């Protein structure tokens, strides 16, 4: 009887460990997807030469993907007409089994 209780206790601990590892892995995948999305937005803005319609399309695309995107344009050299834009992507970071739910941001600059 003592061995059966020990075996079930070990099995329960292994299942908790297994599901917590899966939750942490899924959270890592979500972070990587958000950063990849941000990099794609930066590249798209740069390739479009800071076209406002492209920026609006990127913001709509981010909303459809469950992100919040802010693009702040600025001109850092008016003489040579050099523009840049700060791209701020806000995403949610959750690990349900451990009760972790945060809002995080990742930033990039389009030049």
C-alpha positions, 0 to 999 in steps of 0.5 A: 500500500505504501508503494502505491501511494508513493507511485501515485505521488510521483506520477502527480508530481511528474504531471504537474512538472510536465504541464508547467513545462508546456505552459512555459514553452508556450509562453516562450513561443508567444514571445518569439512570435510577437518579436518576429511580428515586430521585426516584420512590421519594421521591415514593411515600414522601411520598405514602404518608405514610411507610407501612412497607409502601410502603417495603418494596415500594419496597425490593423493587422496587429489588432487582428493578431491580438497585439497593440501596435504604436508607430511614432514617426519622426524626421531626424535630419530635415536637410537630407530628409531622413526619417525614422519611426519607433515601433512599440508592440504590446502583447500579453504574456501568460502562464495559466498554470502558474498564474502569471499574466502580464502585458509586455512591450517590445520596441524597434526602430525603422530607419 
